Amino acid sequence: MEGLRERGNLFFVDSRTTAETLCEPSARLLQVPFAERDVFIDHMAEAEFIRRQVKRLIQRAKRQGYAIGIGHPHPITYHVLKEALPELEKEVELVPVSSVVRIPS
């Protein structure tokens, strides 16, 4: 976080791969813009699972006004996201993550 703060104009997105993450309090302390993932779309690299996770991501975005999904650069993830893109664009507005980061209070 100190490096991000020193370089300026950067932000941090927490993948929340552990429940013990300390990223948000660190970002708050150092006033670094921050966000965290809402849905991990491919922790199981199976097409049907990823499709369900994309649907969860859409539902979350509709409920809270935005949602951040993260995934791995697996070929299956790319394939499913490419397939889902028309539905995603119809259901929600796709924006850069930089538009939803904030300095935690």
C-alpha positions, 0 to 999 in steps of 0.5 A: 500500500505504501508503494501505491500511495507513493507512486500516486494515481494507483489503486488496489483491488483485493481478490479476497482469497483469504478471509483474513485479508488486511487490505482494506484497513491498510488502504484506509490507513494510507488513504489508497483507493480500494475495492474488493472482488464480489465474485470469483468467477473461475475458482473451479475451471469448469464452463458450467460453474463459470456460467453460474458465477457470471449470473451471480455477478450480474445479480450482485451488480443489479442489487448493489449497483456494481460488482467486481468479478475476477478470474484467471487467464484460463482458456475456458474462462476466456471462452465462457466470458466471450460467450456471455458478453452479449448477455452481460452488455444487455444486463449491466453496464461494463465499466473499468474497475477504476470507476468503482474504487474508493478510499475506505472510510 
